[in-house]
Amino acid sequence: MSSFNLSKGTSFNLSKAAPGIEIAGIGLGWKENEDPNGPVFDLDVSAFCLGEDGQIPEMTDFVFYGSTLKTKYEEEDDERPYSTDGAVLGAIDEKAGGDDDDEEEEEGGDQEDMRIYFDRVADHIKSIVIVVTITKYPNDELKDKRTLDLDMSQVNGTYGRIWNESTGEELCRYTLNEDFGSEDAVEIGKFERNASGDWDFTAVGQGYEGGIMTFIKKYAKRF
């Protein structure tokens, strides 16, 4: 099948698109309008594995660059974070994204990518939310207070795409067409287990202010 382009709020049934899919790859990309004299622009991709109540059951169900659970994937040199059940393999933290002058990037053009092993997802996990946030002082690598002024209005062409890891075939793609302003965090989309036990992906594209703490307050209230 050819890749399907999603629009905001629409869902895509992965099991119907790729029967027997075991591992989904999730690639995310963006172009930064970065000032050459400004602070380093670092965007991070994270995942929240949610239970029936819409909350993460354990802090290790929040998969991000600072996760305590980490492992190496295949021949990669750097470690990736992973979820409690081992189903979500998070992104390697890339300190610099793309800019408008970059030459052709790696396959797919992705800045960061993740994997979901559907057969490993614990029974009590009902959805997996994918978010992108801007890293700001004091969590940025260079401790540069100028990062506090960065927002999503300085980012173009943000997208998420999903492929079948076994075949490499891209299944769907979602490009955010919204013009963001002071938001510094975006919920790209979420995987949800439906009544039939299949997995759907819904394109969300909702922007927030408050960085990663916005999602921690939303999805990790008990911690």
N, C-alpha and C positions, 0 to 999 in steps of 0.2 A: 504494500500500500504506500501511497505518497504521504508525506508529512501533512498534518492537519493544523491550520492556523486557528488558534483560539482567540476569542474576544473576551473582555472583562465579564466575569460572572458566569461564563459557560463551563460545562464539565465535559470530560472525555473519559470513556470507559477503556482502561488499559487492557483489560482481559479480553475484550471483544476485538480490540485493534491488534493485539499480539497474543493469541491464545497460548497458554502455557508459559507466559513470560515469568522468568524467575528473578532477574535482576534488571532494575531500571537505572539508567544513568540520567543524571540531572545536570545540565550545563547552564551556567549563568554568565552573561556578558554585559558590558556597558562601555561607554566612551566618556572619559572625564574631560571636562573643559578646565584643565588644570593650569593655573598661573605658574610659569616657570620660576618665578621668584616667591611663590607661595609655599604653604605647608604641603607635606606629602599627603596625597589623597588615597586613603586606604578603605576600601569597601570589603565587608566580610559577609559570608553566607553562613547561615545557621539553620538548624532544624529543631522543632519541638515535637516530641512524640507524645500524643495526648491520649488519656483514657476516656471513659464514657462521660466523665464530668467536665471534659474540656480542659483538664489540667494535666501537667506532667506528673506521673506517679512517683518518680525519683528525680533528683537533680541531674543524674547521669542520663536522663531522657531529654535533656537539653544538650544538643550536640553543637559545639562551637570550638573556636580555636583554643580556648582555655580549658577544655574538657580534661578531666583526669584520666579518662579511658582513651588510650591512643594505640595505634598499631600501624604497621606498614602494609600497603596494598601492592601486591604483585612485585614489580621491579623498582618501585619508586624509592627514592632516597629519603624523603621526608615522611614523618608519621601523620596519620589522619586520626581525628577524633571519631569515636563510635558510640552508639547508644547502648543502654543497659543490656538489651537482648541481642546486640550485635547486628541488628537488621539495617541500621542506618550508618553508613560510612561517610563521615563528613568531609568538608573541603580542606585542602592544604591552604594555609593562610598565605596568600600572595600579597606582598607589601605594596605593590604598585599595579594599578590596572592599566587599561588601554587609553591612549589619547588619539586625537584625530590625525596625528602624523605617523602613527604606527604603520609599519608594513604588515603584510598578511600575517595573521597570528596562527597559533596552532590549530589543528583540525577543529572545525566547528566555531572557531573564534572565541571560545569560552575563556573567561578570566578565572573562574573557579568551577569545580564540578563535585558531585556527590554520587553515591550509589545507594539504592535500597534493595535489600534482599527480602523479597516478599515472603519466602518460606520461613524466615527467621523472626518475623514480626510477632511479638507476644500476643496472645489472645486478648489481653486486656487493653492493648493499644488499638484505638479506633481511627485515629487520624494522625497525619504527619504534616506539620506546617513548615513551609520554607520561607525564610525571610532574608533580606539584605539590609545591612546597616552601615553607617559611616563610623569608623573608629575615631574617637575624639580624645583630647586631653582629659585625664592623665593616662588613658589606656593606649595612646598612640606610641609608636616605637621611639620617636625622637622627643617626646614630652614637649610638644610645640603647642602653646596655647592658641595659636592661630587656627588650629583645627576646630576650635569651638564655633567658628563662623561658617564652616562648610555645611552645605545642604544639598538636597537632591535636584535643585534647580541647575546645579553645575554638572549634571550627569545626563547624557543623551543615550537613546537606543537601548535602554535596559530590557533584557529579554530572559526568558527561561525556556529551555527545550528539554524534551524527554526522549530517550532512545532505548531500544532493546539492547542490553549489553551483550547478549549472545550473538546477535547478528550485526550490530552496529547501525541498524536502521533507525532513523529518526521517526518518532511516532507523532509528536505534536510540538508546537512552538507557540509561545505567548510573548508578544512584544508589547511593552507598556507604551501607550500613546499619550498618557496624561502628562501635562506640564506641571511638574511639582514645584513648590515654592520652598518654604522654610522646613519642610519635612526632611528628616535625616534617617528615616527607617521606612521600609516598604515590605508588606506581606505579599510576596509574589504569588503564592498559591498553596493549595493543600491537597494531599492525598487522603481519601476517605474510603473506609471499608463499607461497602453498601450491604443491603439486606441479603443479597445473594452470596456475599463473601468475596465479591470481586472488588478491585480497587479502581476508584475514579479519581481523576485529577481535576480540580476546579481552579480556574484562573481568578485570582482575587485582585491584585493590583492596588491595594489600599495603602496610602501613605500615612505616616505618623510622625509626630515630634517627640523627641526623648530618647532616640537611639535604641540600643538593645534593651535598656531598662524598661522601655515601654512594653516589650513582649514578655520580659521576665515578670513584670507586675500583672500582665494579662493571663499568662499561662503557667506561672509558678507561684501562685498566691500563698500556698501553704509553706513555702520555704523562706 
